[in-house]
Amino acid sequence: MYCVYEKIICVMTFFNNWIIIDTWKLYKNTNENITPSNSLKQELQKNYDGFQNSWKLQQRTGLFVYPIAAAGGFILGGYEGSGKSVEAFLYNPKMLTFLGITL
């Protein structure tokens, strides 16, 4: 059972570190100095494009990570709360319906 917790913590740590690294890259790519040859609109557009790229990456990642995390939390919480095995907990058609809604 502790092996399941370790895997969940490893996945969460990996995902959070990935987001931290991506945000750090965005911060480092944001130019503090304005190039005098560019207009204000060009400078703002450059920063806006960087933020949009980061936002799109996080949205795509969230489409895959958050449903898996929600389903894992549902199964783990139900398993722990019911005191039954995972198979016995998920054998109930009502629980499968709730799992589908969660996903």
C-alpha positions as CSV (number, residue, x, y, z in Angstrom):
1,M,0.0,0.0,0.0
2,Y,2.8,2.4,0.7
3,C,4.2,1.7,-2.7
4,V,1.0,3.3,-4.2
5,Y,1.5,6.4,-2.0
6,E,5.2,6.6,-3.1
7,K,4.2,6.5,-6.8
8,I,1.6,9.2,-6.3
9,I,4.0,11.4,-4.5
10,C,6.6,10.9,-7.2
11,V,4.2,11.8,-10.0
12,M,3.0,14.9,-8.1
13,T,6.6,15.9,-7.4
14,F,7.5,15.4,-11.1
15,F,4.6,17.5,-12.3
16,N,5.2,20.3,-9.8
17,N,8.9,20.5,-10.6
18,W,8.1,20.5,-14.3
19,I,5.7,23.5,-13.8
20,I,8.4,25.3,-11.7
21,I,11.0,24.8,-14.4
22,D,8.6,26.0,-17.1
23,T,7.8,29.1,-15.1
24,W,11.4,29.8,-14.5
25,K,12.1,29.5,-18.2
26,L,9.3,32.0,-18.8
27,Y,10.8,34.4,-16.2
28,K,14.3,34.1,-17.7
29,N,13.0,34.6,-21.3
30,T,11.2,37.8,-20.3
31,N,13.4,40.6,-21.3
32,E,13.8,43.3,-18.7
33,N,15.4,45.8,-21.0
34,I,13.4,47.4,-23.8
35,T,15.1,47.5,-27.1
36,P,15.0,51.1,-28.3
37,S,14.7,50.1,-32.0
38,N,11.4,48.2,-31.2
39,S,8.1,49.9,-30.6
40,L,6.3,49.4,-27.3
41,K,3.8,47.2,-29.1
42,Q,6.5,44.9,-30.3
43,E,8.0,44.5,-26.9
44,L,4.7,43.8,-25.3
45,Q,3.8,41.4,-28.0
46,K,7.1,39.5,-27.4
47,N,6.3,39.1,-23.7
48,Y,2.6,38.3,-24.4
49,D,3.7,35.5,-26.8
50,G,5.9,34.0,-24.1
51,F,3.1,34.0,-21.6
52,Q,0.6,32.5,-24.1
53,N,3.1,29.7,-24.9
54,S,3.4,28.9,-21.2
55,W,-0.3,29.0,-20.7
56,K,-1.0,26.7,-23.6
57,L,1.6,24.2,-22.3
58,Q,0.0,24.2,-18.8
59,Q,-3.5,23.8,-20.3
60,R,-2.5,20.8,-22.3
61,T,-0.7,19.2,-19.3
62,G,-3.7,19.9,-17.1
63,L,-6.0,18.0,-19.5
64,F,-4.0,14.9,-18.9
65,V,-2.7,15.3,-15.3
66,Y,-5.8,16.6,-13.4
67,P,-8.3,13.9,-14.5
68,I,-5.8,11.2,-13.6
69,A,-5.2,12.9,-10.2
70,A,-8.9,13.3,-9.6
71,A,-9.6,9.6,-10.4
72,G,-6.6,8.5,-8.3
73,G,-7.8,10.6,-5.4
74,F,-11.4,9.2,-5.8
75,I,-10.2,5.6,-5.8
76,L,-7.6,6.1,-3.0
77,G,-10.1,8.0,-0.8
78,G,-12.9,5.5,-1.4
79,Y,-10.6,2.5,-0.9
80,E,-9.3,3.9,2.4
81,G,-12.7,5.1,3.6
82,S,-14.6,1.9,2.8
83,G,-12.0,-0.5,4.3
84,K,-12.6,-2.8,1.3
85,S,-10.1,-3.9,-1.4
86,V,-9.9,-1.8,-4.5
87,E,-11.7,-4.5,-6.5
88,A,-14.6,-4.7,-4.1
89,F,-14.8,-0.9,-3.9
90,L,-14.9,-0.5,-7.7
91,Y,-17.2,-3.5,-8.3
92,N,-20.2,-1.4,-7.2
93,P,-21.8,0.1,-10.3
94,K,-22.6,3.2,-8.4
95,M,-18.9,3.8,-7.7
96,L,-18.0,3.2,-11.3
97,T,-20.6,5.9,-12.3
98,F,-19.1,8.3,-9.8
99,L,-15.7,7.6,-11.1
100,G,-16.8,8.3,-14.6
101,I,-18.3,11.6,-13.5
102,T,-15.1,12.4,-11.7
103,L,-13.1,11.8,-14.9
